[in-house]
Amino acid sequence: MAKPTDINLHQNSRILELTYDDGVHFELPCEYLRVYSPSAAVTGHGPGQEVLQLNKEEVNITGIEPQGNYAIKLVFDDQHDTGLYTWDYLYELGSKYEEKWQDYLDRLSKAGHERKA
């Protein structure tokens, strides 16, 4: 399991930068991290119960809290703070960014929601 060696939050650009011990580097937008929060408020309590997150374009991270040696809790400025982002989940979000972001945009479009530029 790869682990981050460096985690940097760039609040002005709303980017969380992660460097893993295998040399992989990700720059993940706060909006992306918020809409893919692993919390039950977003994922639901089972398949098909996911809750589409709307109007998160301006969301920012206000806190990063270590959770043991395996995860971080991200505190967002919209008061969301219940998801634990494991090292593996963050790695997955980084490595599948294009695919997951397009899926989110497709789901927004299907719901008839237009994302603010």
Secondary structure, DSSP 8 states (H G I E B T S, - for coil): ---EEEEEEETTTTEEEEEETTS-EEEEEHHHHHHT--SHHHHTTSTT------S-TT--EEEEEEETTTEEEEEETTS----EEEHHHHHHHHHTHHHHHHHHHHHHHHTT-----
